[in-house]
Amino acid sequence: MVSDAARKVKVGFFSFTEITDAAGHRAYNEWHMFDHMPEQFPLPGVVFGQRWVLTPERRAAARLTSPFDRIHYVTLYLLADPVADTLDEFFALGAELHAAPGRWFDARRSHVAGPWRLDAIASAPRVAIRAEAIPARPHRALRVVVGQAAPVETLCATPGVAGAWRFTPDPVLASRRRGGVDEPITLAWIDGESAESDVESDLEAVRCSAILEPITPWQWDWFDRDVPDRGGAPPSR
């Protein structure tokens, strides 16, 4: 088992994002999946990254206080040491892409964003892989809790939960965060239908508790069900 000190992932960089143009979800997903996210992976300190969608159906069952009541997507990048250098490169690349013609998507607002320190990880006893590998394992859905959630070991005892990670707001990284959220963020990776009940321990201590779904390329019609998804090739940029 990998010790806490030897763990590759040190920080999770989150973005809780709203698309401000109701007709812009397809364009946003094309940009983020085929352009923006792939550009992050060559950075030496970026270990992994993924994004999830809060569909209208999932939103109806979620607990969302401001500003989380406006979000459509959650993005997570997992970052390694040296954290300060990794974040410098991460932000520098973002500025470079923002300034490059055709490389940015303007109809979006990241209400809460920045680095949270990885604090605890666990995997369910039935899952063979290590807890460190859980983010790379296929899953049906992701429970995101902002606030005081149950311990990760407790979450992993829930049927259908494959693993759970908790991130805490590190004061050293506070200047890199925006959105005024200083609560922990807990993630529970769901691979079974029976895990869709609440995982938080105290609703009053929770600012966000929602189940989001992984994003499959070209299957982006959650917010426009009357328009068939035409599929096609990635944009040529």
Contacts in CASP RR format, 6 or more apart in sequence:
PFRMAT RR
TARGET T0000
AUTHOR 0000-0000-0000
METHOD contacts of the structure
MODEL  1
MVSDAARKVKVGFFSFTEITDAAGHRAYNEWHMFDHMPEQFPLPGVVFGQ
RWVLTPERRAAARLTSPFDRIHYVTLYLLADPVADTLDEFFALGAELHAA
PGRWFDARRSHVAGPWRLDAIASAPRVAIRAEAIPARPHRALRVVVGQAA
PVETLCATPGVAGAWRFTPDPVLASRRRGGVDEPITLAWIDGESAESDVE
SDLEAVRCSAILEPITPWQWDWFDRDVPDRGGAPPSR
1 130 0 8 1.000
2 8 0 8 1.000
2 130 0 8 1.000
2 132 0 8 1.000
7 118 0 8 1.000
7 121 0 8 1.000
7 132 0 8 1.000
8 47 0 8 1.000
8 80 0 8 1.000
8 132 0 8 1.000
9 47 0 8 1.000
9 48 0 8 1.000
9 78 0 8 1.000
9 79 0 8 1.000
9 80 0 8 1.000
9 118 0 8 1.000
9 132 0 8 1.000
10 79 0 8 1.000
10 80 0 8 1.000
10 81 0 8 1.000
10 83 0 8 1.000
10 117 0 8 1.000
10 118 0 8 1.000
11 78 0 8 1.000
11 79 0 8 1.000
11 83 0 8 1.000
11 86 0 8 1.000
11 87 0 8 1.000
11 115 0 8 1.000
11 116 0 8 1.000
11 117 0 8 1.000
11 118 0 8 1.000
11 167 0 8 1.000
11 170 0 8 1.000
11 173 0 8 1.000
12 76 0 8 1.000
12 77 0 8 1.000
12 78 0 8 1.000
12 79 0 8 1.000
12 115 0 8 1.000
12 116 0 8 1.000
12 117 0 8 1.000
12 118 0 8 1.000
12 167 0 8 1.000
13 76 0 8 1.000
13 77 0 8 1.000
13 78 0 8 1.000
13 79 0 8 1.000
13 87 0 8 1.000
13 90 0 8 1.000
13 113 0 8 1.000
13 114 0 8 1.000
13 115 0 8 1.000
13 116 0 8 1.000
14 74 0 8 1.000
14 75 0 8 1.000
14 76 0 8 1.000
14 112 0 8 1.000
14 113 0 8 1.000
14 114 0 8 1.000
14 115 0 8 1.000
14 116 0 8 1.000
14 167 0 8 1.000
14 185 0 8 1.000
15 73 0 8 1.000
15 74 0 8 1.000
15 75 0 8 1.000
15 110 0 8 1.000
15 112 0 8 1.000
15 113 0 8 1.000
15 114 0 8 1.000
16 67 0 8 1.000
16 68 0 8 1.000
16 71 0 8 1.000
16 73 0 8 1.000
16 74 0 8 1.000
16 110 0 8 1.000
16 111 0 8 1.000
16 112 0 8 1.000
16 113 0 8 1.000
16 208 0 8 1.000
17 71 0 8 1.000
17 72 0 8 1.000
17 73 0 8 1.000
17 74 0 8 1.000
17 75 0 8 1.000
17 108 0 8 1.000
17 109 0 8 1.000
17 110 0 8 1.000
17 111 0 8 1.000
18 70 0 8 1.000
18 71 0 8 1.000
18 72 0 8 1.000
18 108 0 8 1.000
18 109 0 8 1.000
18 110 0 8 1.000
18 111 0 8 1.000
19 25 0 8 1.000
19 28 0 8 1.000
19 72 0 8 1.000
19 73 0 8 1.000
19 107 0 8 1.000
19 108 0 8 1.000
20 107 0 8 1.000
20 108 0 8 1.000
20 109 0 8 1.000
21 107 0 8 1.000
22 223 0 8 1.000
23 224 0 8 1.000
24 107 0 8 1.000
25 72 0 8 1.000
25 220 0 8 1.000
25 222 0 8 1.000
25 223 0 8 1.000
25 224 0 8 1.000
26 220 0 8 1.000
26 224 0 8 1.000
27 105 0 8 1.000
27 107 0 8 1.000
28 73 0 8 1.000
28 105 0 8 1.000
28 107 0 8 1.000
28 108 0 8 1.000
29 215 0 8 1.000
29 217 0 8 1.000
29 220 0 8 1.000
30 234 0 8 1.000
30 235 0 8 1.000
31 104 0 8 1.000
31 105 0 8 1.000
31 235 0 8 1.000
32 51 0 8 1.000
32 75 0 8 1.000
32 105 0 8 1.000
33 51 0 8 1.000
33 215 0 8 1.000
33 217 0 8 1.000
33 234 0 8 1.000
34 234 0 8 1.000
34 235 0 8 1.000
34 237 0 8 1.000
35 103 0 8 1.000
35 235 0 8 1.000
35 237 0 8 1.000
36 97 0 8 1.000
36 103 0 8 1.000
36 105 0 8 1.000
37 49 0 8 1.000
37 51 0 8 1.000
37 75 0 8 1.000
39 93 0 8 1.000
39 97 0 8 1.000
40 46 0 8 1.000
40 49 0 8 1.000
40 77 0 8 1.000
40 90 0 8 1.000
40 93 0 8 1.000
41 49 0 8 1.000
43 86 0 8 1.000
43 89 0 8 1.000
43 90 0 8 1.000
43 93 0 8 1.000
44 86 0 8 1.000
44 89 0 8 1.000
45 79 0 8 1.000
45 80 0 8 1.000
45 81 0 8 1.000
45 85 0 8 1.000
45 86 0 8 1.000
45 89 0 8 1.000
46 77 0 8 1.000
46 78 0 8 1.000
46 79 0 8 1.000
46 80 0 8 1.000
46 86 0 8 1.000
46 90 0 8 1.000
47 78 0 8 1.000
47 79 0 8 1.000
47 80 0 8 1.000
48 77 0 8 1.000
48 78 0 8 1.000
48 135 0 8 1.000
48 136 0 8 1.000
49 75 0 8 1.000
49 76 0 8 1.000
49 77 0 8 1.000
49 78 0 8 1.000
49 135 0 8 1.000
50 75 0 8 1.000
50 76 0 8 1.000
50 135 0 8 1.000
50 214 0 8 1.000
51 73 0 8 1.000
51 74 0 8 1.000
51 75 0 8 1.000
51 76 0 8 1.000
51 215 0 8 1.000
52 73 0 8 1.000
52 74 0 8 1.000
52 141 0 8 1.000
52 142 0 8 1.000
52 144 0 8 1.000
52 212 0 8 1.000
52 213 0 8 1.000
52 214 0 8 1.000
52 215 0 8 1.000
53 72 0 8 1.000
53 73 0 8 1.000
53 212 0 8 1.000
53 213 0 8 1.000
53 215 0 8 1.000
53 222 0 8 1.000
54 62 0 8 1.000
54 71 0 8 1.000
54 72 0 8 1.000
54 73 0 8 1.000
54 74 0 8 1.000
54 210 0 8 1.000
54 212 0 8 1.000
55 212 0 8 1.000
55 213 0 8 1.000
55 222 0 8 1.000
55 223 0 8 1.000
56 222 0 8 1.000
56 223 0 8 1.000
57 222 0 8 1.000
58 210 0 8 1.000
58 211 0 8 1.000
58 212 0 8 1.000
58 213 0 8 1.000
59 210 0 8 1.000
61 210 0 8 1.000
61 211 0 8 1.000
62 208 0 8 1.000
62 209 0 8 1.000
62 210 0 8 1.000
62 211 0 8 1.000
63 203 0 8 1.000
63 206 0 8 1.000
63 208 0 8 1.000
63 209 0 8 1.000
63 210 0 8 1.000
64 71 0 8 1.000
64 208 0 8 1.000
64 210 0 8 1.000
65 207 0 8 1.000
65 208 0 8 1.000
67 111 0 8 1.000
67 112 0 8 1.000
67 179 0 8 1.000
68 111 0 8 1.000
68 112 0 8 1.000
68 146 0 8 1.000
68 207 0 8 1.000
68 208 0 8 1.000
68 210 0 8 1.000
70 109 0 8 1.000
70 111 0 8 1.000
71 111 0 8 1.000
72 223 0 8 1.000
73 212 0 8 1.000
74 142 0 8 1.000
74 144 0 8 1.000
74 212 0 8 1.000
76 135 0 8 1.000
76 187 0 8 1.000
77 90 0 8 1.000
78 118 0 8 1.000
78 135 0 8 1.000
79 86 0 8 1.000
79 87 0 8 1.000
79 90 0 8 1.000
79 115 0 8 1.000
80 86 0 8 1.000
83 115 0 8 1.000
83 173 0 8 1.000
87 115 0 8 1.000
87 173 0 8 1.000
87 176 0 8 1.000
91 176 0 8 1.000
97 103 0 8 1.000
97 104 0 8 1.000
98 104 0 8 1.000
102 237 0 8 1.000
103 237 0 8 1.000
110 178 0 8 1.000
111 179 0 8 1.000
112 177 0 8 1.000
112 178 0 8 1.000
112 179 0 8 1.000
112 180 0 8 1.000
112 181 0 8 1.000
113 177 0 8 1.000
113 178 0 8 1.000
113 179 0 8 1.000
114 173 0 8 1.000
114 176 0 8 1.000
114 177 0 8 1.000
114 178 0 8 1.000
115 170 0 8 1.000
115 173 0 8 1.000
115 176 0 8 1.000
115 177 0 8 1.000
116 167 0 8 1.000
116 168 0 8 1.000
116 169 0 8 1.000
116 170 0 8 1.000
116 173 0 8 1.000
116 177 0 8 1.000
116 184 0 8 1.000
116 185 0 8 1.000
117 167 0 8 1.000
117 168 0 8 1.000
117 169 0 8 1.000
117 170 0 8 1.000
117 173 0 8 1.000
118 165 0 8 1.000
118 166 0 8 1.000
118 167 0 8 1.000
119 166 0 8 1.000
119 167 0 8 1.000
119 168 0 8 1.000
119 184 0 8 1.000
120 151 0 8 1.000
120 152 0 8 1.000
120 165 0 8 1.000
120 166 0 8 1.000
121 131 0 8 1.000
121 132 0 8 1.000
121 134 0 8 1.000
121 152 0 8 1.000
121 163 0 8 1.000
121 164 0 8 1.000
121 165 0 8 1.000
121 166 0 8 1.000
122 131 0 8 1.000
122 152 0 8 1.000
122 153 0 8 1.000
122 155 0 8 1.000
122 156 0 8 1.000
122 163 0 8 1.000
122 164 0 8 1.000
122 165 0 8 1.000
123 129 0 8 1.000
123 130 0 8 1.000
123 131 0 8 1.000
123 134 0 8 1.000
123 156 0 8 1.000
123 162 0 8 1.000
123 163 0 8 1.000
124 156 0 8 1.000
124 157 0 8 1.000
124 160 0 8 1.000
124 161 0 8 1.000
124 162 0 8 1.000
124 163 0 8 1.000
125 156 0 8 1.000
127 134 0 8 1.000
127 137 0 8 1.000
127 162 0 8 1.000
127 163 0 8 1.000
129 137 0 8 1.000
131 163 0 8 1.000
131 165 0 8 1.000
134 162 0 8 1.000
134 163 0 8 1.000
134 164 0 8 1.000
134 165 0 8 1.000
134 189 0 8 1.000
135 165 0 8 1.000
135 189 0 8 1.000
137 162 0 8 1.000
137 189 0 8 1.000
137 191 0 8 1.000
138 191 0 8 1.000
139 162 0 8 1.000
139 189 0 8 1.000
139 190 0 8 1.000
139 191 0 8 1.000
139 214 0 8 1.000
140 190 0 8 1.000
140 191 0 8 1.000
140 192 0 8 1.000
140 193 0 8 1.000
140 213 0 8 1.000
140 214 0 8 1.000
141 190 0 8 1.000
141 195 0 8 1.000
141 196 0 8 1.000
141 211 0 8 1.000
141 212 0 8 1.000
141 213 0 8 1.000
141 214 0 8 1.000
142 187 0 8 1.000
142 188 0 8 1.000
142 189 0 8 1.000
142 190 0 8 1.000
142 211 0 8 1.000
142 212 0 8 1.000
142 213 0 8 1.000
142 214 0 8 1.000
143 161 0 8 1.000
143 186 0 8 1.000
143 187 0 8 1.000
143 188 0 8 1.000
143 190 0 8 1.000
143 195 0 8 1.000
143 199 0 8 1.000
143 209 0 8 1.000
143 210 0 8 1.000
143 211 0 8 1.000
144 185 0 8 1.000
144 186 0 8 1.000
144 187 0 8 1.000
144 208 0 8 1.000
144 209 0 8 1.000
144 210 0 8 1.000
144 211 0 8 1.000
144 212 0 8 1.000
145 185 0 8 1.000
145 186 0 8 1.000
145 187 0 8 1.000
145 188 0 8 1.000
145 199 0 8 1.000
145 200 0 8 1.000
145 206 0 8 1.000
145 208 0 8 1.000
145 209 0 8 1.000
146 181 0 8 1.000
146 183 0 8 1.000
146 184 0 8 1.000
146 185 0 8 1.000
146 206 0 8 1.000
146 207 0 8 1.000
146 208 0 8 1.000
146 209 0 8 1.000
147 183 0 8 1.000
147 184 0 8 1.000
147 185 0 8 1.000
147 186 0 8 1.000
147 200 0 8 1.000
147 205 0 8 1.000
147 206 0 8 1.000
147 207 0 8 1.000
147 208 0 8 1.000
148 183 0 8 1.000
148 184 0 8 1.000
148 200 0 8 1.000
148 201 0 8 1.000
148 202 0 8 1.000
148 205 0 8 1.000
148 206 0 8 1.000
149 155 0 8 1.000
149 166 0 8 1.000
149 184 0 8 1.000
149 186 0 8 1.000
149 199 0 8 1.000
149 200 0 8 1.000
149 201 0 8 1.000
149 206 0 8 1.000
149 209 0 8 1.000
150 186 0 8 1.000
150 199 0 8 1.000
150 200 0 8 1.000
150 201 0 8 1.000
151 166 0 8 1.000
152 163 0 8 1.000
152 164 0 8 1.000
152 165 0 8 1.000
152 166 0 8 1.000
152 186 0 8 1.000
155 161 0 8 1.000
155 163 0 8 1.000
155 164 0 8 1.000
155 186 0 8 1.000
155 188 0 8 1.000
155 199 0 8 1.000
156 162 0 8 1.000
156 163 0 8 1.000
156 164 0 8 1.000
158 188 0 8 1.000
158 195 0 8 1.000
158 197 0 8 1.000
158 199 0 8 1.000
159 192 0 8 1.000
159 194 0 8 1.000
159 195 0 8 1.000
160 190 0 8 1.000
160 191 0 8 1.000
160 192 0 8 1.000
160 193 0 8 1.000
160 194 0 8 1.000
160 195 0 8 1.000
161 188 0 8 1.000
161 189 0 8 1.000
161 190 0 8 1.000
161 191 0 8 1.000
161 195 0 8 1.000
161 199 0 8 1.000
162 189 0 8 1.000
162 190 0 8 1.000
162 191 0 8 1.000
163 188 0 8 1.000
163 189 0 8 1.000
164 186 0 8 1.000
164 187 0 8 1.000
164 188 0 8 1.000
164 189 0 8 1.000
165 186 0 8 1.000
165 187 0 8 1.000
166 184 0 8 1.000
166 185 0 8 1.000
166 186 0 8 1.000
166 187 0 8 1.000
167 184 0 8 1.000
167 185 0 8 1.000
167 186 0 8 1.000
167 187 0 8 1.000
168 184 0 8 1.000
169 177 0 8 1.000
169 181 0 8 1.000
169 182 0 8 1.000
169 183 0 8 1.000
169 184 0 8 1.000
174 182 0 8 1.000
181 207 0 8 1.000
183 207 0 8 1.000
186 199 0 8 1.000
188 195 0 8 1.000
188 199 0 8 1.000
190 196 0 8 1.000
190 211 0 8 1.000
196 211 0 8 1.000
198 209 0 8 1.000
199 209 0 8 1.000
200 206 0 8 1.000
200 209 0 8 1.000
203 209 0 8 1.000
217 234 0 8 1.000
218 229 0 8 1.000
218 231 0 8 1.000
218 232 0 8 1.000
219 229 0 8 1.000
220 229 0 8 1.000
221 227 0 8 1.000
221 228 0 8 1.000
221 229 0 8 1.000
END
